[in-house]
Amino acid sequence: MLQGTASDVGKSVITTALCRIFKQDGFRPAPFKSQNMALNSYVTEDGKEIGRAQGAQAEACGIEATTDMNPILIKPVRDMHSQIVVHGVPFAQMSASDYRQHFLPEAKQTVMEALDRLRSTYDVVLMEGAGSPAEINLKDRDIVNMNLAGWAEAPVILISDIDRGGVFASIVGTLELLEPHEVQRVKGFIINKFRGDLSLLQPGLDWLEERTGIPVLGVLPYIRDIQIEAEDSVVLDSLHHGKSGQQELDLAVIRYPRISNFTDFDALSREPDVNIRYVSSPEELGSPDAILLPGTKDTIGDLEFLRESGLEQAINRHIQREHVQLVGICGGYQMLGQHLQDPFAVEANQVQEARGMGMLPLSTTFLQNKQTVRASGWVQVEHPIRLHQEVDGAHSAGQLASPLPIEGYEIHMGVTECHEPERVSALFEIRHPGGQSFNEGWGTQDGKVWGTYLHGLFESDRFRRSWLNGLRESKGLAPLRETYSAREHKEMEFDRVAESLRSALDLERIYEIMGLQTPH
């Protein structure tokens, strides 16, 4: 089990890298996180919802993700309430106190049954903790850190982040707040994000091992520009200002308080001509070529944020410029419509309704059943999106040289209807597994405003490049050819981070802790 001295010390990335290492070494590994709080979700093959990190870890293992890998997902909404997702299906909306008092006492069976199924199927299960095991106010009903390690009889490796300072105090302080039997479970330390001369750190490492009697299993270098999908919006702080240097296309993602599935834009950020910025105020908006409204766990609440912050008015001004586009994904798509209503108080603890941004003739009603499904399909032959493709060696906008495939996934509780289809155009023809094809997404006929429920759309390589080339054309820039494969890039990134860990960790000792023989 991998635990950390705090949140965001690198547990998820290290777990992902170890998943890849054990796969490379010939084992069949699987990830597990009993309880995850995240607004970035992943849809499994059977249409269930789990934390994004466990989905990425399963991909690093080369296996399909299942809800056993994250049986309990907590998705925060406003006013101290969260949606509780159990085995990929919404269970209830609860306050933090209700969750602790009424749900957690019954959660052990759900967690352990899922873990037991994984352990009976795979050679290695890497269990990831959450936050810190030393949160003394939470320990009595813990199901994700030391209690779970005890139930599973699992050895623990404790991870700490030296880049934030105080690494020795955080490690020793964590041990001081654990019970003696919990300390005995800790078999090694990993120090993450080190920059500098390792010889200067060595006296501290020697002191730590002498003080605790527990070995340091490795000091990991600070790996720049890790491109493994994140689940916590805290990582957006480092992406706030986008890339350094001058890119030809400037895309602004609106960062509202309950932003979710912001990984939708990771594939765009890797393009050489694109700068992605996350903005929270009209002053930060600048003069982007496209404004992106991402998903949200609180569509009506985040729409209120747009209005109160002045961002809605600023967006309206910017899209008056001829070449600027406004794109909404999921919750952002819902905001683009005329009306939203929540008759069952799905998103908050009271019935709500709101006026939309009025960009598209749509209305959205939030229902009690959540749509979670993978989808694939094609761009409509007659579509409003400003795409740019090669036709017989020449470039042409406004027509498709060949069917343009797309893939993605849906996670939403809203049902969106179009009231005036003659004013707009459908975007995609998609199909769900085993289902009929149908139209999805709508856009204005001039292509300036469009929206869709499809998360992950920009990982479709040809579509992504065609859309970016359409933006380039509107600015008078020459198009670029396809630059990379999102799927291949993900695999290479797993390998790159795994190799960095392999060179820095004492893997022989880690295998010994796990009770496995080191592969030769």
C-alpha positions in Angstrom: 0.0 0.0 0.0 1.2 3.5 -1.0 0.3 6.2 1.5 1.4 9.8 1.7 2.3 12.4 4.4 -0.2 14.8 2.7 -2.4 15.2 -0.3 -0.7 15.9 -3.7 2.7 14.3 -2.7 2.6 12.1 -5.8 0.9 9.0 -4.7 -1.2 8.6 -7.8 1.7 9.1 -10.3 4.0 6.8 -8.3 1.3 4.1 -8.2 0.8 4.5 -11.9 4.5 4.1 -12.6 4.8 1.1 -10.3 1.8 -0.5 -12.1 3.8 -0.1 -15.4 7.0 -1.4 -13.8 5.4 -4.6 -12.5 3.7 -5.1 -15.9 7.1 -4.7 -17.6 8.6 -7.2 -15.1 6.0 -9.9 -16.2 3.5 -9.6 -13.4 -0.3 -9.0 -13.7 -0.8 -5.9 -11.5 -4.0 -3.9 -10.7 -4.7 -0.7 -8.9 -7.0 -0.1 -6.0 -8.3 2.9 -4.1 -11.1 2.1 -1.7 -12.4 5.7 -1.5 -11.6 8.5 -3.8 -12.7 12.1 -3.7 -12.4 13.5 -7.3 -14.3 15.5 -9.9 -12.3 13.9 -12.8 -14.0 10.7 -13.7 -13.3 7.7 -15.8 -16.0 5.5 -17.5 -15.4 1.8 -17.5 -16.2 -0.5 -20.4 -19.5 -1.5 -18.8 -20.5 2.2 -18.4 -19.7 2.8 -14.7 -17.9 5.7 -13.1 -14.7 5.6 -11.1 -11.9 8.0 -10.3 -9.8 9.1 -13.2 -6.5 8.1 -11.5 -7.6 4.5 -11.2 -8.6 4.4 -14.9 -5.2 5.7 -15.9 -3.5 3.2 -13.5 -5.4 0.3 -15.1 -4.3 1.5 -18.5 -0.7 1.5 -17.2 -1.3 -2.1 -16.2 -2.6 -3.0 -19.6 -6.0 -4.1 -18.3 -9.6 -2.8 -18.4 -10.6 -0.8 -15.4 -13.5 -2.0 -13.2 -15.4 -0.5 -10.3 -13.6 -2.9 -8.0 -10.5 -0.7 -8.5 -12.4 2.3 -6.9 -15.6 1.0 -5.3 -16.4 4.3 -3.6 -16.2 7.7 -5.4 -17.0 11.0 -3.7 -17.9 13.9 -6.0 -18.2 17.2 -4.1 -21.0 19.6 -4.8 -21.6 22.9 -3.1 -22.7 23.5 0.5 -20.6 20.8 2.0 -22.5 18.0 0.2 -21.2 15.3 -2.0 -22.6 12.7 -4.4 -21.6 9.3 -3.3 -21.0 6.8 -6.1 -20.8 3.2 -5.2 -19.5 0.7 -7.7 -19.9 3.2 -10.4 -23.6 4.2 -9.7 -24.8 7.2 -7.8 -25.9 6.0 -4.3 -26.9 9.2 -2.4 -26.1 12.8 -1.9 -24.8 13.3 1.7 -23.2 15.9 3.9 -19.8 15.1 5.3 -21.2 14.4 8.8 -23.9 12.0 7.4 -21.3 10.2 5.3 -19.1 9.6 8.4 -22.0 8.7 10.7 -24.2 6.6 8.5 -22.2 5.4 5.4 -18.7 4.7 6.6 -19.7 2.2 9.3 -21.2 0.0 6.6 -18.5 0.6 3.9 -15.9 -2.0 5.0 -17.8 -4.9 3.4 -18.1 -3.1 0.1 -14.4 -2.2 0.1 -13.1 -5.6 1.2 -15.2 -7.6 -1.2 -13.9 -5.5 -4.1 -10.3 -5.9 -2.9 -10.7 -9.6 -2.5 -11.9 -10.0 -6.0 -8.9 -8.1 -7.3 -6.5 -10.1 -5.2 -7.9 -13.4 -6.5 -7.5 -12.2 -10.1 -4.2 -10.4 -10.2 -0.6 -11.1 -9.1 -0.1 -7.7 -7.5 -2.6 -5.2 -6.2 -1.2 -1.7 -5.6 -3.4 0.0 -2.9 -3.3 3.8 -2.9 -4.2 5.8 0.2 -5.8 9.2 0.4 -4.5 12.4 2.0 -2.5 11.5 5.1 -2.9 8.5 7.5 -2.2 10.9 10.4 -5.5 12.8 10.3 -6.4 12.0 13.9 -10.0 13.5 13.5 -10.7 10.9 10.8 -8.9 7.8 11.9 -11.7 6.2 13.9 -13.7 5.5 10.7 -10.9 5.3 8.2 -11.4 3.0 5.2 -8.7 4.3 2.9 -5.4 4.4 4.9 -4.1 2.5 7.9 -7.4 0.7 8.8 -7.5 -0.7 5.3 -3.8 -1.7 5.4 -4.7 -3.6 8.6 -7.7 -5.3 7.1 -5.7 -6.3 4.1 -2.5 -7.2 6.1 -0.6 -5.0 3.6 2.8 -3.5 4.1 2.9 0.3 3.6 5.3 2.5 1.8 5.1 6.2 2.9 5.6 8.9 0.3 6.6 12.5 1.1 7.2 15.5 -1.2 10.5 17.3 -0.5 9.7 20.1 -3.0 7.2 21.6 -0.6 9.8 21.6 2.3 9.9 20.0 5.7 10.2 16.5 4.4 11.9 15.0 7.5 9.5 16.7 9.8 6.5 15.5 7.8 7.7 11.9 7.8 8.7 11.8 11.5 5.6 13.7 12.4 3.3 11.3 10.6 4.9 8.3 12.3 4.5 10.1 15.7 0.8 10.4 15.1 0.3 6.7 14.2 -0.4 3.9 16.6 2.5 1.5 17.3 0.9 -1.3 15.3 0.5 1.1 12.4 4.1 2.2 12.4 5.1 -1.5 12.2 3.3 -1.7 8.9 5.5 1.1 7.4 8.3 -0.8 5.6 9.9 2.0 3.7 9.9 5.7 2.6 9.9 7.2 -0.8 11.0 10.9 -1.1 9.5 12.5 -4.1 10.3 15.6 -6.3 14.0 16.1 -5.3 16.0 18.7 -7.2 19.7 19.0 -6.6 22.8 17.1 -5.5 21.8 13.9 -3.8 25.0 13.7 -1.8 23.9 16.9 0.1 20.7 15.1 1.1 22.4 11.9 2.3 23.1 13.0 5.9 19.4 13.6 6.3 18.6 10.2 4.9 21.0 8.5 7.2 19.5 10.4 10.2 16.0 9.4 9.1 16.8 5.7 8.8 18.6 5.8 12.2 15.8 7.7 13.9 13.0 5.5 12.6 14.7 2.2 11.8 12.8 2.2 8.4 14.8 2.3 5.1 14.5 5.0 2.4 13.6 3.1 -0.7 14.5 5.8 -3.1 14.7 9.6 -3.7 12.8 10.4 -6.9 13.9 13.2 -9.1 11.6 16.1 -9.9 10.1 15.0 -13.2 9.1 18.0 -15.3 5.9 18.1 -17.3 4.4 14.8 -16.2 1.6 14.1 -18.7 -0.3 11.4 -16.8 -4.0 12.4 -16.2 -4.6 14.1 -12.9 -7.7 13.9 -10.8 -7.3 16.9 -8.4 -7.9 20.5 -9.6 -4.9 21.6 -7.4 -2.7 20.7 -10.4 -4.4 23.4 -12.4 -2.5 26.0 -10.3 0.7 25.0 -12.1 -1.1 25.2 -15.5 -2.8 28.6 -14.7 -0.6 30.7 -17.1 -0.1 28.0 -19.8 3.1 27.4 -21.6 6.1 29.7 -21.6 6.9 31.1 -25.0 4.7 32.2 -27.9 2.2 29.6 -29.4 0.1 30.5 -32.4 -3.2 29.4 -30.9 -4.4 30.7 -27.5 -7.1 28.7 -25.8 -8.7 29.8 -22.5 -10.4 27.2 -20.3 -12.8 28.7 -17.8 -11.9 27.4 -14.3 -15.1 27.6 -12.3 -15.2 26.4 -8.7 -16.6 22.9 -9.4 -14.6 22.2 -12.7 -14.6 18.5 -13.5 -12.9 16.4 -16.2 -10.5 19.1 -17.1 -8.3 16.3 -18.6 -10.5 16.8 -21.7 -8.0 19.4 -22.7 -4.8 17.6 -22.1 -4.5 16.4 -25.7 -4.9 19.9 -26.9 -2.2 21.2 -24.6 0.4 18.8 -26.1 0.0 20.3 -29.6 3.0 22.4 -30.5 1.0 25.4 -31.7 -1.4 25.5 -28.7 -1.2 27.4 -25.4 -3.9 26.4 -22.9 -4.7 28.8 -20.0 -7.0 28.2 -17.1 -8.7 31.5 -16.2 -11.1 32.5 -13.3 -11.7 36.2 -14.0 -12.4 38.6 -16.9 -9.0 40.2 -16.4 -7.3 36.8 -17.0 -9.3 36.1 -20.1 -7.1 38.1 -22.5 -7.8 37.7 -26.2 -8.1 33.9 -26.8 -8.8 32.2 -30.2 -11.3 29.9 -28.5 -13.0 29.9 -25.1 -13.6 26.4 -23.6 -16.4 25.8 -21.0 -15.5 22.5 -19.3 -17.5 20.0 -17.3 -18.7 20.8 -13.8 -20.3 19.0 -10.9 -22.6 22.0 -10.2 -23.8 23.5 -13.5 -26.2 26.0 -12.1 -23.8 27.1 -9.3 -20.9 27.5 -11.7 -23.2 29.4 -14.1 -23.9 31.8 -11.2 -20.1 32.1 -10.8 -19.8 33.2 -14.4 -22.3 35.9 -13.9 -21.1 37.1 -10.5 -17.5 37.3 -11.6 -18.3 39.1 -14.9 -16.9 36.3 -17.0 -20.2 35.7 -18.9 -20.2 39.4 -20.0 -16.6 39.2 -21.0 -17.2 35.9 -22.9 -20.1 37.6 -24.8 -17.8 40.5 -25.8 -14.9 38.2 -27.0 -17.0 36.0 -29.2 -18.1 39.1 -31.2 -14.6 38.8 -32.8 -15.0 37.0 -36.1 -12.6 34.1 -35.6 -13.2 33.4 -31.9 -15.1 30.2 -31.0 -17.0 29.2 -27.8 -17.0 25.5 -27.0 -18.9 23.8 -24.2 -18.3 20.2 -22.9 -20.9 18.5 -20.8 -21.8 21.1 -18.1 -20.4 23.8 -20.3 -22.6 22.6 -23.1 -25.6 22.8 -20.8 -24.7 26.4 -19.9 -24.8 27.4 -23.5 -28.6 26.7 -23.7 -31.5 28.9 -22.7 -32.8 27.2 -19.6 -31.7 24.8 -16.9 -33.9 23.2 -14.3 -33.2 20.8 -11.4 -36.7 19.6 -10.2 -35.3 16.7 -8.1 -32.5 18.8 -6.4 -29.9 16.5 -8.1 -27.1 19.1 -8.1 -27.8 20.9 -4.8 -29.9 20.4 -1.7 -32.8 22.5 -3.1 -34.8 22.6 -6.3 -33.3 25.1 -8.7 -33.7 26.6 -12.1 -31.7 29.1 -14.0 -31.5 31.1 -17.3 -28.7 29.8 -19.5 -26.3 31.8 -21.6 -28.7 31.7 -24.5 -26.1 30.8 -27.1 -28.0 27.7 -28.4 -31.8 26.9 -28.4 -31.5 24.2 -25.8 -33.0 23.4 -22.4 -31.6 21.0 -19.9 -33.4 19.1 -17.1 -31.4 17.3 -14.4 -32.9 13.8 -13.7 -32.1 11.3 -11.0 -30.5 8.7 -13.3 -26.9 9.3 -14.5 -25.8 8.6 -18.0 -22.3 7.0 -18.0 -21.3 5.4 -21.2 -18.5 5.2 -23.8 -19.4 6.4 -27.2 -17.9 6.4 -30.7 -19.0 7.7 -34.1 -18.4 10.3 -36.8 -18.6 14.0 -37.5 -21.8 14.7 -39.4 -21.4 15.1 -43.2 -23.1 18.5 -42.9 -21.7 20.0 -39.7 -21.2 23.5 -38.4 -17.8 23.1 -36.8 -15.0 24.9 -38.5 -12.8 22.0 -39.5 -9.9 22.0 -41.9 -8.8 18.9 -43.8 -6.7 17.9 -46.7 -8.6 17.1 -49.9 -6.6 15.5 -52.7 -3.4 17.2 -51.5 -5.0 20.6 -51.1 -6.6 22.1 -48.0 -10.3 22.7 -47.8 -12.6 24.0 -45.1 -16.3 23.3 -44.9 -16.3 19.7 -46.3 -15.0 16.4 -45.1 -12.5 14.6 -47.3 -13.4 11.3 -45.5 -15.4 10.3 -42.5 -13.9 11.8 -39.4 -14.0 9.3 -36.5 -14.5 10.4 -32.9 -14.5 8.7 -29.6 -15.4 9.8 -26.1 -17.5 9.1 -23.0 -20.5 10.6 -21.3 -21.1 11.3 -17.6 -24.1 13.5 -17.0 -27.5 13.6 -15.2 -28.9 16.2 -17.5 -31.1 15.6 -20.5 -30.8 18.3 -23.1 -33.4 19.1 -25.8 -33.2 21.3 -28.8 -36.3 23.5 -29.4 -35.4 25.1 -32.7 -33.3 22.6 -34.7 -33.7 24.8 -37.9 -31.5 27.4 -36.2 -28.6 25.1 -35.4 -27.0 22.0 -36.8 -26.2 18.6 -35.2 -22.5 17.9 -34.7 -22.0 14.1 -34.5 -23.5 10.8 -35.2 -22.6 8.5 -32.4 -23.5 5.1 -31.0 -23.4 3.6 -27.6 -22.2 0.0 -27.1 -25.0 -2.3 -28.5 -27.2 0.7 -29.2 -28.6 2.6 -32.2 -26.9 5.6 -33.8 -28.3 9.1 -33.0 -27.3 12.7 -33.3 -25.3 14.3 -30.5 -24.3 17.9 -29.8 -25.4 21.2 -31.5 -23.7 24.2 -32.9 -24.6 27.5 -34.5 -24.6 27.4 -38.3 -21.6 29.8 -38.5 -19.5 27.4 -36.3 -18.7 30.0 -33.7 -20.5 28.3 -30.8 -20.9 24.6 -30.3 -21.3 22.1 -27.5 -21.4 18.3 -26.8 -21.7 15.8 -24.0 -18.6 13.9 -25.2 -15.7 14.0 -22.8 -12.4 12.9 -24.3 -13.4 14.2 -27.7 -10.0 15.9 -28.3 -8.2 12.6 -27.9 -9.5 11.8 -31.4 -6.4 12.7 -33.3 -7.8 13.7 -36.7 -10.7 15.6 -35.2 -8.4 17.5 -32.9 -6.0 18.5 -35.6 -8.8 19.4 -38.0 -10.4 21.7 -35.5 -7.1 23.4 -34.6 -6.4 23.9 -38.3 -9.8 25.5 -38.7 -8.8 28.0 -36.0 -5.5 28.5 -37.7 -7.2 29.2 -41.1 -9.5 31.8 -39.4 -6.3 33.6 -38.3 -4.7 33.4 -41.7 -2.2 30.7 -40.6 -1.2 27.7 -42.7 -2.5 24.3 -41.4 -0.3 21.7 -39.7 -0.3 18.0 -40.4 -1.1 15.6 -37.6 1.5 15.9 -34.9 1.1 13.0 -32.6 -1.1 10.1 -31.5 -2.8 10.7 -28.1 -3.0 6.9 -27.5 0.7 6.3 -28.3 1.7 9.4 -26.3 0.0 8.0 -23.2 1.8 4.7 -23.5 5.2 6.5 -23.9 4.5 8.7 -20.9 3.8 5.6 -18.7 7.1 4.2 -19.9 9.0 7.4 -19.4 7.8 7.9 -15.8 8.3 4.2 -15.0 11.9 4.4 -16.2 12.6 7.4 -14.0 11.3 5.5 -11.0 13.1 2.3 -11.9 16.5 4.1 -11.9 15.8 5.8 -8.5 14.1 3.1 -6.5 15.5 0.1 -4.7 13.2 -2.3 -6.5 14.9 -5.4 -5.1 13.9 -4.3 -1.6 10.4 -3.4 -2.7 9.9 -6.9 -4.2 11.2 -8.3 -0.9 8.6 -6.2 1.0 5.9 -7.6 -1.3 7.1 -11.1 -0.7 8.0 -11.6 -4.4 11.2 -12.7 -6.1 13.0 -10.0 -8.1 12.6 -10.8 -11.8 15.8 -11.4 -13.7 
